[in-house]
Amino acid sequence: MTPLDEAQKLLKKGQEDEMLLVKTLLDTEISDEVWGFHAQQAVEKYLKSVLAKHSVIFPKTHDLLLLTRLFEKNAISLPCPSSEFDWLIPYATTFRYDDVEDAELDRKQALQLVQIIQAWAQGLMR
């Protein structure tokens, strides 16, 4: 598989997570922990798609901090400061596996970040 093929595959997978976010944005039966997990997953896949496009090898990880360090190490610009992703990090692990009550998530803000990252990643696929 070429780097572009891998990048496009990851972009599509991120778009699948994003579609779930859009369709369940106002669904209060979906917990913030589950919804946040898919927001984190979408961002993770979009970041990995850009790394793949640039032929950067990355480990199988959910660690957004590690992925953003790969951007810095390879002089690839992000569309926003890497600190913008920090609040998503617990949704990949902590909230998925621990019993956390009343996690508050601004879904509209999270979706906006996901859409910014998606537009940026999509634009780089050309």
C-alpha positions as a Markdown table, in Angstrom:
| # | Residue | x | y | z |
|---|---|---|---|---|
| 1 | Met | 0.0 | 0.0 | 0.0 |
| 2 | Thr | 1.4 | 3.4 | -0.9 |
| 3 | Pro | 1.6 | 6.2 | 1.7 |
| 4 | Leu | -1.2 | 8.0 | -0.1 |
| 5 | Asp | -3.4 | 4.9 | 0.0 |
| 6 | Glu | -2.7 | 4.4 | 3.7 |
| 7 | Ala | -3.5 | 8.1 | 4.3 |
| 8 | Gln | -6.8 | 8.0 | 2.4 |
| 9 | Lys | -7.8 | 4.8 | 4.3 |
| 10 | Leu | -7.1 | 6.5 | 7.7 |
| 11 | Leu | -8.9 | 9.6 | 6.5 |
| 12 | Lys | -12.0 | 7.5 | 5.6 |
| 13 | Lys | -11.9 | 5.8 | 9.0 |
| 14 | Gly | -11.8 | 9.2 | 10.7 |
| 15 | Gln | -14.7 | 10.3 | 8.7 |
| 16 | Glu | -16.7 | 7.3 | 9.9 |
| 17 | Asp | -16.1 | 8.4 | 13.5 |
| 18 | Glu | -16.9 | 11.9 | 12.6 |
| 19 | Met | -20.2 | 10.9 | 11.0 |
| 20 | Leu | -21.2 | 9.1 | 14.2 |
| 21 | Leu | -20.4 | 12.3 | 16.1 |
| 22 | Val | -22.6 | 14.4 | 13.8 |
| 23 | Lys | -25.5 | 12.0 | 14.0 |
| 24 | Thr | -25.4 | 11.6 | 17.8 |
| 25 | Leu | -24.4 | 15.2 | 18.7 |
| 26 | Leu | -27.6 | 15.8 | 20.6 |
| 27 | Asp | -28.4 | 12.2 | 21.7 |
| 28 | Thr | -28.2 | 12.3 | 25.5 |
| 29 | Glu | -28.5 | 8.5 | 25.6 |
| 30 | Ile | -24.9 | 8.3 | 24.3 |
| 31 | Ser | -22.6 | 9.1 | 27.2 |
| 32 | Asp | -20.0 | 11.8 | 27.0 |
| 33 | Glu | -17.4 | 9.1 | 27.6 |
| 34 | Val | -18.5 | 7.1 | 24.5 |
| 35 | Trp | -19.0 | 10.2 | 22.4 |
| 36 | Gly | -15.6 | 11.7 | 23.5 |
| 37 | Phe | -14.0 | 8.4 | 22.6 |
| 38 | His | -15.1 | 8.7 | 19.0 |
| 39 | Ala | -14.0 | 12.4 | 18.9 |
| 40 | Gln | -10.6 | 11.3 | 20.1 |
| 41 | Gln | -10.6 | 8.5 | 17.5 |
| 42 | Ala | -11.5 | 10.8 | 14.7 |
| 43 | Val | -8.7 | 13.2 | 15.5 |
| 44 | Glu | -6.2 | 10.4 | 16.0 |
| 45 | Lys | -7.0 | 8.9 | 12.6 |
| 46 | Tyr | -6.8 | 12.3 | 10.9 |
| 47 | Leu | -3.4 | 12.9 | 12.4 |
| 48 | Lys | -2.2 | 9.5 | 11.4 |
| 49 | Ser | -3.5 | 10.1 | 7.9 |
| 50 | Val | -1.3 | 13.2 | 7.5 |
| 51 | Leu | 1.7 | 11.3 | 9.0 |
| 52 | Ala | 1.1 | 8.5 | 6.5 |
| 53 | Lys | 0.8 | 11.0 | 3.6 |
| 54 | His | 4.3 | 12.3 | 4.6 |
| 55 | Ser | 5.6 | 8.7 | 4.9 |
| 56 | Val | 6.2 | 9.1 | 8.6 |
| 57 | Ile | 6.2 | 5.7 | 10.4 |
| 58 | Phe | 4.1 | 5.8 | 13.6 |
| 59 | Pro | 3.3 | 3.2 | 16.2 |
| 60 | Lys | -0.1 | 1.7 | 16.9 |
| 61 | Thr | -1.1 | 4.1 | 19.6 |
| 62 | His | -4.0 | 6.2 | 20.9 |
| 63 | Asp | -1.5 | 8.7 | 22.4 |
| 64 | Leu | -2.2 | 12.1 | 20.7 |
| 65 | Leu | 0.8 | 13.6 | 22.5 |
| 66 | Leu | 3.1 | 11.1 | 20.9 |
| 67 | Leu | 1.6 | 11.6 | 17.5 |
| 68 | Thr | 1.9 | 15.4 | 17.8 |
| 69 | Arg | 5.6 | 15.0 | 18.7 |
| 70 | Leu | 6.0 | 13.1 | 15.4 |
| 71 | Phe | 4.7 | 16.2 | 13.6 |
| 72 | Glu | 7.3 | 18.4 | 15.4 |
| 73 | Lys | 10.1 | 15.9 | 14.8 |
| 74 | Asn | 9.3 | 15.7 | 11.1 |
| 75 | Ala | 8.6 | 19.5 | 10.7 |
| 76 | Ile | 5.0 | 19.0 | 9.7 |
| 77 | Ser | 2.7 | 21.9 | 10.7 |
| 78 | Leu | -0.5 | 21.2 | 12.6 |
| 79 | Pro | -3.5 | 23.4 | 12.0 |
| 80 | Cys | -3.7 | 24.4 | 15.7 |
| 81 | Pro | -1.4 | 24.1 | 18.7 |
| 82 | Ser | -0.9 | 20.5 | 19.9 |
| 83 | Ser | -2.2 | 21.6 | 23.3 |
| 84 | Glu | -5.7 | 21.8 | 21.7 |
| 85 | Phe | -5.8 | 18.0 | 21.7 |
| 86 | Asp | -4.9 | 17.5 | 25.4 |
| 87 | Trp | -8.4 | 17.4 | 26.7 |
| 88 | Leu | -9.2 | 14.5 | 24.3 |
| 89 | Ile | -6.5 | 12.3 | 25.6 |
| 90 | Pro | -8.4 | 10.7 | 28.5 |
| 91 | Tyr | -11.3 | 9.7 | 26.2 |
| 92 | Ala | -9.0 | 7.1 | 24.5 |
| 93 | Thr | -8.1 | 5.3 | 27.7 |
| 94 | Thr | -9.2 | 6.6 | 31.0 |
| 95 | Phe | -12.9 | 7.1 | 30.3 |
| 96 | Arg | -13.0 | 3.9 | 28.1 |
| 97 | Tyr | -11.8 | 1.6 | 30.8 |
| 98 | Asp | -12.5 | 3.3 | 34.1 |
| 99 | Asp | -15.9 | 4.0 | 35.6 |
| 100 | Val | -16.1 | 7.8 | 35.3 |
| 101 | Glu | -19.3 | 9.5 | 36.2 |
| 102 | Asp | -20.4 | 12.9 | 35.0 |
| 103 | Ala | -17.6 | 13.7 | 32.6 |
| 104 | Glu | -18.5 | 17.0 | 31.0 |
| 105 | Leu | -17.8 | 17.4 | 27.4 |
| 106 | Asp | -18.7 | 20.3 | 25.2 |
| 107 | Arg | -19.8 | 18.3 | 22.2 |
| 108 | Lys | -20.2 | 21.2 | 19.9 |
| 109 | Gln | -16.7 | 22.5 | 20.7 |
| 110 | Ala | -15.3 | 18.9 | 20.2 |
| 111 | Leu | -17.0 | 18.5 | 16.9 |
| 112 | Gln | -15.7 | 21.8 | 15.7 |
| 113 | Leu | -12.1 | 20.7 | 16.5 |
| 114 | Val | -12.7 | 17.4 | 14.7 |
| 115 | Gln | -14.0 | 19.2 | 11.7 |
| 116 | Ile | -11.1 | 21.6 | 11.6 |
| 117 | Ile | -8.6 | 18.7 | 11.7 |
| 118 | Gln | -10.6 | 16.8 | 9.1 |
| 119 | Ala | -10.7 | 19.8 | 6.7 |
| 120 | Trp | -6.9 | 20.2 | 7.2 |
| 121 | Ala | -6.1 | 16.5 | 6.6 |
| 122 | Gln | -8.5 | 16.3 | 3.6 |
| 123 | Gly | -6.8 | 19.4 | 2.1 |
| 124 | Leu | -3.4 | 17.7 | 2.3 |
| 125 | Met | -4.6 | 14.6 | 0.4 |
| 126 | Arg | -4.5 | 16.5 | -2.9 |
